[in-house]
């Protein structure tokens, strides 16, 4: 297991990989709690394409699942926490 600033994220690589703009968008929306359908509607893409982006994100990060991806998104600052303005 790798750690980042004392946070364990399964076997995921917690160092920031090179992501495409679309991967960053999908990751951010996933971390905000949107479903595949909601992400697809928001971005104007199919749910199959959302799944493809998430598969590629898991491969790039070593994340085992959506939950680990969401944790990494928070660690990397892809999600604004409500009330943190």
Residue, then its C-alpha position, 0 to 999 in steps of 0.5 A: x500500500x502506498x501512502x500520501x501525507x499519511x493517507x492510505x489509498x489501498x494499492x493505488x498510486x497516490x502520485x499525480x499521473x498525467x491525465x487528459x482534460x476529459x479524464x480530469x473532468x470525469x474524475x472530478x464529477x465522480x468524486x462529487x458523487x455523480x453516477x455514470x449516467x449523470x456524468x455522461x449527461x453532464x459531459x454529453x458523452x455515452x455511459x460507455x465512454x464514461x466507463x472507458x475513461x474510468x477504466x483508463x483512470x484506474x489503470x493510470x492510478x492503480x486504483x481498484x475501484x471508484x471509491x479509491x478514485x474518488x479519494x485520489x481526486x480529493x487528495x489531488x484537489x480535483x474536488x472543491x469542498x463545500x464551504x471552503x471558499 
